[in-house]
């Protein structure tokens, strides 16, 4: 299939497998859930009765005191005791095969092409770290809410976009499914497009 470059109207040939895949909604949903779940810290922790310090000796004898029997002062019923159902650190990540991950990304990128949300350009042309230049360039492309994908992170482009709340700049190597779904447009240059095509194979 062919994609049209926004500036020059030149056609660029790309793989049908990478940019013409059908939209697999269950797989994309699984991909998004797995990505977000793997980003959770899972570091919540509390102490149960065995982890609280002290409480080794029985506080008083079993019978004859008139009080309820007690084996430890660190019971959850006692002040200073452990937590009944204590939270412990855990991994929230979901298992997702590499083939499934790539297939999900292909499905996402292909849907962006079908919805005309993928804007292909020759070069971004922002050579100075100035927000005004980036804003003007994106306005030309009709992409005020955009993800800008580059072949290698250009510091001038990154700094120019840093103060724009709806613009994110990302290297092809670190692109993720959530970043692709969020913006209205995905702006990509020709060099980055070829890198993306290689990654989706």
One Martini backbone bead per residue (centre of mass of N, CA, C, O) as a GRO file, in nm:
protein
  201
    1UNK     BB    1   0.102   0.032   0.010
    2UNK     BB    2   0.018   0.388   0.013
    3UNK     BB    3   0.164   0.691   0.132
    4UNK     BB    4   0.110   1.034   0.199
    5UNK     BB    5   0.280   1.319   0.185
    6UNK     BB    6   0.182   1.618   0.305
    7UNK     BB    7   0.379   1.825   0.157
    8UNK     BB    8   0.443   1.669  -0.145
    9UNK     BB    9   0.249   1.417  -0.230
   10UNK     BB   10   0.414   1.181  -0.195
   11UNK     BB   11   0.478   0.842  -0.233
   12UNK     BB   12   0.478   0.564   0.005
   13UNK     BB   13   0.592   0.244   0.041
   14UNK     BB   14   0.419  -0.015   0.223
   15UNK     BB   15   0.328  -0.259   0.424
   16UNK     BB   16   0.039  -0.443   0.456
   17UNK     BB   17   0.095  -0.592   0.724
   18UNK     BB   18   0.157  -0.324   0.895
   19UNK     BB   19  -0.080  -0.104   0.748
   20UNK     BB   20  -0.332  -0.343   0.670
   21UNK     BB   21  -0.459  -0.437   0.919
   22UNK     BB   22  -0.687  -0.558   1.107
   23UNK     BB   23  -0.917  -0.492   1.361
   24UNK     BB   24  -0.835  -0.613   1.697
   25UNK     BB   25  -1.000  -0.550   1.974
   26UNK     BB   26  -0.925  -0.768   2.189
   27UNK     BB   27  -0.616  -0.735   2.154
   28UNK     BB   28  -0.595  -0.432   2.217
   29UNK     BB   29  -0.713  -0.452   2.499
   30UNK     BB   30  -0.498  -0.646   2.610
   31UNK     BB   31  -0.258  -0.458   2.553
   32UNK     BB   32  -0.344  -0.219   2.733
   33UNK     BB   33  -0.380  -0.369   3.000
   34UNK     BB   34  -0.089  -0.483   3.014
   35UNK     BB   35   0.060  -0.210   3.008
   36UNK     BB   36  -0.075  -0.078   3.259
   37UNK     BB   37  -0.012  -0.309   3.462
   38UNK     BB   38   0.308  -0.294   3.432
   39UNK     BB   39   0.307   0.011   3.563
   40UNK     BB   40   0.261  -0.099   3.830
   41UNK     BB   41   0.414  -0.119   4.133
   42UNK     BB   42   0.325  -0.313   4.382
   43UNK     BB   43   0.425  -0.182   4.696
   44UNK     BB   44   0.217  -0.262   4.884
   45UNK     BB   45   0.244  -0.266   5.257
   46UNK     BB   46   0.189  -0.488   5.536
   47UNK     BB   47   0.146  -0.612   5.867
   48UNK     BB   48   0.126  -0.897   6.012
   49UNK     BB   49   0.143  -1.091   6.294
   50UNK     BB   50   0.435  -1.207   6.204
   51UNK     BB   51   0.576  -0.910   6.136
   52UNK     BB   52   0.542  -0.810   6.409
   53UNK     BB   53   0.687  -0.700   6.677
   54UNK     BB   54   0.661  -0.937   6.894
   55UNK     BB   55   0.457  -1.172   7.076
   56UNK     BB   56   0.589  -1.444   7.185
   57UNK     BB   57   0.445  -1.433   7.445
   58UNK     BB   58   0.217  -1.514   7.661
   59UNK     BB   59   0.042  -1.279   7.841
   60UNK     BB   60  -0.141  -1.509   7.975
   61UNK     BB   61  -0.308  -1.736   8.108
   62UNK     BB   62  -0.558  -1.941   8.003
   63UNK     BB   63  -0.673  -1.968   8.301
   64UNK     BB   64  -0.847  -1.779   8.565
   65UNK     BB   65  -0.893  -1.457   8.473
   66UNK     BB   66  -1.173  -1.394   8.291
   67UNK     BB   67  -1.049  -1.382   8.018
   68UNK     BB   68  -0.969  -1.397   7.716
   69UNK     BB   69  -0.795  -1.577   7.526
   70UNK     BB   70  -0.426  -1.546   7.468
   71UNK     BB   71  -0.121  -1.569   7.259
   72UNK     BB   72  -0.096  -1.256   7.165
   73UNK     BB   73  -0.022  -0.904   7.130
   74UNK     BB   74  -0.033  -0.929   6.785
   75UNK     BB   75  -0.315  -0.924   6.740
   76UNK     BB   76  -0.562  -0.770   6.552
   77UNK     BB   77  -0.731  -0.704   6.828
   78UNK     BB   78  -0.486  -0.544   6.904
   79UNK     BB   79  -0.301  -0.301   7.001
   80UNK     BB   80  -0.030  -0.322   6.775
   81UNK     BB   81  -0.113  -0.511   6.573
   82UNK     BB   82  -0.187  -0.671   6.311
   83UNK     BB   83  -0.305  -0.722   5.997
   84UNK     BB   84  -0.538  -0.922   5.880
   85UNK     BB   85  -0.527  -0.831   5.551
   86UNK     BB   86  -0.238  -0.803   5.429
   87UNK     BB   87  -0.048  -0.632   5.225
   88UNK     BB   88   0.154  -0.726   4.936
   89UNK     BB   89   0.390  -0.748   4.726
   90UNK     BB   90   0.324  -0.721   4.362
   91UNK     BB   91   0.261  -0.844   4.036
   92UNK     BB   92   0.054  -0.701   3.768
   93UNK     BB   93   0.143  -0.846   3.534
   94UNK     BB   94   0.100  -0.952   3.198
   95UNK     BB   95   0.095  -1.197   2.972
   96UNK     BB   96   0.274  -1.129   2.654
   97UNK     BB   97   0.343  -1.197   2.356
   98UNK     BB   98   0.533  -1.080   2.101
   99UNK     BB   99   0.334  -1.141   1.872
  100UNK     BB  100   0.091  -1.001   2.004
  101UNK     BB  101   0.216  -0.720   2.032
  102UNK     BB  102   0.269  -0.672   1.729
  103UNK     BB  103  -0.022  -0.722   1.633
  104UNK     BB  104  -0.143  -0.487   1.799
  105UNK     BB  105   0.023  -0.260   1.667
  106UNK     BB  106  -0.070  -0.311   1.377
  107UNK     BB  107  -0.368  -0.259   1.432
  108UNK     BB  108  -0.336   0.034   1.530
  109UNK     BB  109  -0.186   0.161   1.287
  110UNK     BB  110  -0.398   0.083   1.071
  111UNK     BB  111  -0.626   0.250   1.201
  112UNK     BB  112  -0.489   0.524   1.170
  113UNK     BB  113  -0.488   0.517   0.861
  114UNK     BB  114  -0.800   0.483   0.816
  115UNK     BB  115  -0.855   0.762   1.000
  116UNK     BB  116  -0.639   0.986   0.929
  117UNK     BB  117  -0.408   1.000   1.188
  118UNK     BB  118  -0.165   0.968   0.992
  119UNK     BB  119   0.115   1.191   0.958
  120UNK     BB  120   0.312   1.239   0.678
  121UNK     BB  121   0.657   1.347   0.658
  122UNK     BB  122   0.960   1.454   0.578
  123UNK     BB  123   0.998   1.702   0.789
  124UNK     BB  124   0.964   1.899   1.061
  125UNK     BB  125   1.167   2.168   1.088
  126UNK     BB  126   1.279   2.180   1.392
  127UNK     BB  127   1.586   2.349   1.497
  128UNK     BB  128   1.459   2.492   1.746
  129UNK     BB  129   1.384   2.544   2.099
  130UNK     BB  130   1.067   2.644   1.998
  131UNK     BB  131   0.737   2.660   2.056
  132UNK     BB  132   0.636   2.835   1.816
  133UNK     BB  133   0.741   2.650   1.591
  134UNK     BB  134   0.583   2.394   1.669
  135UNK     BB  135   0.299   2.517   1.661
  136UNK     BB  136   0.306   2.605   1.362
  137UNK     BB  137   0.363   2.326   1.236
  138UNK     BB  138   0.111   2.177   1.355
  139UNK     BB  139  -0.099   2.368   1.230
  140UNK     BB  140  -0.034   2.290   0.935
  141UNK     BB  141  -0.115   1.975   1.000
  142UNK     BB  142  -0.358   1.956   1.204
  143UNK     BB  143  -0.182   1.897   1.506
  144UNK     BB  144  -0.244   1.980   1.825
  145UNK     BB  145  -0.308   1.672   1.891
  146UNK     BB  146   0.008   1.502   1.941
  147UNK     BB  147   0.227   1.253   1.810
  148UNK     BB  148   0.582   1.258   1.785
  149UNK     BB  149   0.776   1.074   1.555
  150UNK     BB  150   1.119   0.970   1.579
  151UNK     BB  151   1.457   0.925   1.462
  152UNK     BB  152   1.548   0.993   1.724
  153UNK     BB  153   1.621   1.214   1.976
  154UNK     BB  154   1.547   1.553   1.950
  155UNK     BB  155   1.613   1.818   2.147
  156UNK     BB  156   1.467   2.048   1.996
  157UNK     BB  157   1.192   1.908   1.973
  158UNK     BB  158   1.148   1.842   2.271
  159UNK     BB  159   1.167   2.139   2.380
  160UNK     BB  160   0.943   2.263   2.191
  161UNK     BB  161   0.710   2.052   2.319
  162UNK     BB  162   0.707   2.071   2.639
  163UNK     BB  163   0.473   2.320   2.663
  164UNK     BB  164   0.273   2.122   2.520
  165UNK     BB  165   0.005   1.948   2.647
  166UNK     BB  166  -0.082   1.785   2.350
  167UNK     BB  167   0.232   1.711   2.323
  168UNK     BB  168   0.436   1.432   2.202
  169UNK     BB  169   0.768   1.302   2.217
  170UNK     BB  170   0.897   1.013   2.026
  171UNK     BB  171   1.062   0.733   1.994
  172UNK     BB  172   1.035   0.444   1.822
  173UNK     BB  173   1.162   0.252   2.044
  174UNK     BB  174   0.930   0.380   2.273
  175UNK     BB  175   0.673   0.289   2.166
  176UNK     BB  176   0.321   0.279   2.263
  177UNK     BB  177  -0.014   0.207   2.275
  178UNK     BB  178  -0.118   0.451   2.446
  179UNK     BB  179   0.020   0.678   2.275
  180UNK     BB  180  -0.140   0.605   2.008
  181UNK     BB  181  -0.440   0.650   2.115
  182UNK     BB  182  -0.469   0.936   2.251
  183UNK     BB  183  -0.433   1.101   2.005
  184UNK     BB  184  -0.547   1.240   1.710
  185UNK     BB  185  -0.241   1.252   1.611
  186UNK     BB  186   0.029   1.109   1.404
  187UNK     BB  187   0.357   1.219   1.368
  188UNK     BB  188   0.567   1.126   1.078
  189UNK     BB  189   0.854   1.044   0.937
  190UNK     BB  190   1.015   0.863   0.699
  191UNK     BB  191   1.237   0.734   0.878
  192UNK     BB  192   1.042   0.641   1.106
  193UNK     BB  193   0.859   0.462   0.930
  194UNK     BB  194   1.072   0.245   0.864
  195UNK     BB  195   1.123   0.165   1.158
  196UNK     BB  196   0.830   0.082   1.220
  197UNK     BB  197   0.810  -0.139   1.004
  198UNK     BB  198   1.032  -0.319   1.128
  199UNK     BB  199   0.892  -0.354   1.410
  200UNK     BB  200   0.614  -0.491   1.283
  201UNK     BB  201   0.737  -0.767   1.154
   0.00000   0.00000   0.00000
